Structure formats: C-alpha cells, structure tokens
Amino acid sequence: MKHCFFPLLLIVTLISCKQLTPGLHDGKYIFTDSAHTPLLEESIIIHGHSASLHFRALFNKSKLSKTKYLCFQDSSKIVLYMGRRQRPLSIQVNQQGNLLLDGHVFTKQQVPVISNTPVSAFFLQDRK
C-alpha cells in the first residue's frame, strides 16, 4: 500500500515546481567551510535532470543510498528525487545562485572563459 504513494509524491513535487527548467542551475557547486577554503570532496554537480552528490566528511551521518539522483530545477529550489525509500530532498537557491543545504552554502564554480585576443599587425608582419 505504501508503494502507491510514491508516484503521487512525485506528481506533487512536479506541481510544486511551477516552471521546471532543466539547465537553469547546471554546474558544479563546492562547499566552502567557515575558514573560506573550498573542499573539493564536498560537491554537488547538476547536469540537466540528474545530480551527483559527493559528500565525504560533511554528510557521512546522512543515509544517502547512492550518489546520482533525478533532479527537478526551479528558479528558487532544486528537488532531488531520492527513490522509493527516501523523501525528496529540496535544496534552496539563494539570490547569488548558490545552493543552501542544511545551513551549508555550496558556491557555484565559474568556468573560466578564454577568448581570442586580437594580435597586433606588428607581430603578423613577415620579418627577414
């Protein structure tokens, strides 16, 4: 009987996210501790409708059964569907676009953009 509630719970989760946007929060989010040092082993990677959680020290006490989850993205939150035995995990998104999970802040890593710089005509001249 309790297995029939999980599809209903998934539908309610989908309805609660008014406008689902799969690529809105894509990227890698890294936990920064109180000394403001990033911990690479504590990270959340979101790509479309899937999210990977990499928690070593921070969430050892939590009973997460796997590392890859179904992900629904909204402008103000990300909902991870954990499976039949676990409730969905809601991760809030703050104004700066960082994730807030149980009072911990995961900052989004910015990908460096390498642009082509124009080369001066002086360097393009053939020298003899």
C-alpha positions in Angstrom: 0.0 0.0 0.0 2.8 2.4 0.8 4.4 2.0 -2.7 1.3 3.6 -4.3 2.1 6.9 -2.6 5.5 7.4 -4.3 4.1 8.2 -7.8 1.7 10.6 -6.1 4.6 12.2 -4.2 6.5 12.6 -7.5 3.5 14.3 -9.1 3.1 16.7 -6.1 6.8 17.5 -6.4 6.4 18.3 -10.1 3.4 20.5 -9.4 5.2 22.4 -6.6 7.9 23.4 -9.1 5.9 25.8 -11.2 8.3 26.2 -14.1 10.8 23.4 -14.5 13.9 24.5 -16.3 16.4 21.7 -16.8 19.5 23.8 -17.5 18.9 26.7 -15.1 21.3 25.6 -12.3 23.7 23.4 -14.2 27.2 23.3 -13.0 29.5 22.3 -10.1 28.8 23.6 -6.6 31.6 23.3 -4.0 31.1 23.6 -0.2 33.2 26.3 1.5 33.9 25.8 5.2 34.0 28.5 7.9 37.6 29.3 7.0 36.5 30.0 3.5 38.6 27.2 2.0 36.8 25.2 -0.7 36.5 21.5 -0.1 36.5 19.7 -3.5 35.4 16.4 -2.0 32.1 18.1 -0.8 30.4 19.0 -4.0 27.1 18.9 -6.0 27.2 18.5 -9.7 24.0 19.3 -11.6 23.5 18.4 -15.3 20.0 18.7 -16.7 17.7 16.2 -14.9 20.4 14.4 -13.0 22.5 15.5 -10.0 25.6 13.9 -8.5 26.3 14.3 -4.8 29.9 13.9 -3.5 29.9 14.1 0.3 32.7 12.6 2.3 33.0 14.3 5.6 30.1 16.7 5.7 27.2 14.3 5.2 28.5 10.9 6.5 25.7 10.8 9.0 23.0 11.1 6.4 21.6 8.0 4.9 22.0 8.7 1.2 21.9 5.4 -0.6 23.6 6.5 -3.9 25.3 9.4 -5.5 23.3 10.1 -8.7 19.7 11.4 -8.4 16.8 12.6 -10.6 16.8 16.3 -10.4 14.0 18.9 -11.0 15.1 22.5 -11.2 13.1 25.6 -10.4 14.2 29.2 -10.1 14.3 29.1 -6.3 15.0 25.5 -5.5 16.3 22.1 -6.7 14.4 19.0 -5.8 16.2 15.7 -5.8 14.1 12.6 -6.1 15.9 10.1 -3.9 13.9 6.9 -4.7 11.2 4.8 -3.1 12.5 4.6 0.4 13.6 8.2 0.9 11.8 11.5 0.7 12.7 14.1 -1.9 15.5 16.4 -0.9 14.8 20.1 -1.5 17.8 22.4 -1.9 17.2 26.1 -1.8 18.9 28.5 -4.2 19.8 32.0 -2.8 20.0 35.3 -4.7 23.6 34.8 -5.8 22.8 31.4 -7.3 24.5 29.4 -4.6 22.9 26.3 -3.0 21.8 26.2 0.6 21.6 22.7 2.1 21.1 22.2 5.9 22.7 25.6 6.6 25.7 24.8 4.4 26.5 27.0 1.4 27.6 25.4 -1.8 29.1 28.1 -4.2 28.9 27.7 -7.9 32.2 27.3 -9.7 32.6 29.7 -12.6 34.1 28.3 -15.7 36.9 30.5 -17.0 36.1 31.9 -20.4 39.1 32.0 -22.7 38.5 34.5 -25.5 40.6 35.1 -28.6 42.7 38.2 -28.2 43.4 40.2 -31.3 47.0 40.0 -32.5 48.7 43.3 -33.4 49.6 43.8 -37.1 53.2 44.3 -36.0 53.5 40.7 -34.9 51.9 39.5 -38.1 54.4 41.1 -40.4 56.9 38.8 -42.0 60.4 39.8 -40.7 63.7 39.0 -42.5 
